[in-house]
Amino acid sequence: MKKLKVKFYVKGDKKNESGETAIYGKIYIGSTKTTFSTSKYMNRDRWEKTNQLRNTLRIDNEISLKEYLNTLKSSIESKYIELIKTRELQEENITPLYLKQHCFDENPEKKTTILEIMTYLHQNLNIIMAIELEAD
């Protein structure tokens, strides 16, 4: 099994109105990776002083944020194991992006192709044109 790693970091260029920095995550499987937003924010100095929340003080929001990130990491790891066990995919076919899409319900199963869009437009354009011709 390829090794899965989930890490969190603060993204300096993304801040909320309170000046707190956005916390992002990275999913690594083997040598490939993808990023995702946790939709959480924290003061950059506190992030560094707590060693990325590894050494939290008894501050409620830091404790709850640490619990949230740990839960998020555990759910990603569980989904990875589930995909390996239940999917017909070979382990090599589970990419970080594929895992992210499954974890965050981004519907990786169905993607509309350009051919499907063009076929739909062609069919509907013929119907619209037929209606307009009948109206004349």
N, C-alpha and C positions, 0 to 999 in steps of 0.2 A: 504494500500500500504506500502510495506517495505521501510524504509528510505534509500535513496541513498545519499552517500557522495563521493565527489571527492576531494582529497587532493594532494598537490605537495610537493616534498622534494628533497634535493640534495643528491646524492649518492657519498660519498667520495671516493670510490675506482674507480670510472669512471671519467677520466679526458681527455680533448682534448689536442692537442699539445701546446695550449696557457696556459695550467695549470688550465683552468676553469673546474668546476665540473658539471657533468651531472645532469639535472633536470628530475626526474621521477615522475610519478603519481600513485596514488592508487585509485581504485574504490571499495567502500564498499557498499554492499547491505545487510542490516541486520548485521549479525555477520561474513559474509564471505567477502573476498577481493581478488583482483588481482592487479598486478602492470603492468605498461607500461612505455616505454620510450617516452619522448616528443621530442627527438632528439635536444634538446636545452641545452645550457651550460651557466653557470654564475659563477662569482667569489664567492666562499663560504662565504667570509667575507661580501660582499655586500648583499648576500642572508639573512644573519643573521641581518645585520644592518638595512635592509629595512623591517624586520619582514616578511620574505618570500614574498617580493614585495608588501606587503600591504601598506607600507609607502614609495613609490618611490619618489626620487628627480626628478628634471627636466632633467634627463639624458635620451636621446632618446632611447638607447638600452634597458634600464630598463622599460621605458614606453611601448615600443612596445612588449617587452617580457611579461609584465603584461597583455596587451591586448590579446596577443596570448593565454596565459594560461586561461584567463577568457573566451575567445571564445571557447577554447577546452573544458573547463568545461561545458559551456552552451550547446555545441553540444552533449556531453555525456548525460547530463540531458534530452535534447530533445529526443534523441534516446531511452532512457529508457521509457519516457512517450509514445512515438510512439509504442514501442514494447508492452507495456501493452495494449494500445488501439487497435492495429491492429493484434496482434498475437493471435492465438488460445491457446497459452500457458497460463497456469495459472500464476499468478504473482509469486508464489513460485518457478516456474521453470526458472525464469530469474536470472541467476547467474552473478556475476561480470565478469567471464570469457566469458560467452555468450554475455554479453553487449559489452565487449572489442572487441570481434571478429566482432560484427556487426559495431561498431564504426570505426574500423580500417581496414575493408574489408578483414578480415582473412578467409573468406569463411567457416563459421561454418556449412553451410547446407550440404556439401558433404565431407565426409571423406572416404578414401579408406580403406577397411577392409583387413585383411590378407587373408581371404578367396577369395576376389576379385582378389588380386594379384596372389595367387596360381592358381586360375582358368585361369587367363590370361596367366600365364607362361606355364601351362599345355597345353592349346590350341595352343599357338604359338610354343611350343616345338614339338608337334605332326606335325605341318605344316613344320617346318624346317627339321625334320627327314624324312618326306615324300619326300621333295624336294631332300635331299641328297641321299635317296634310289633310286630315279628316275635317278639321275645323274650317279650313279654307273652302 
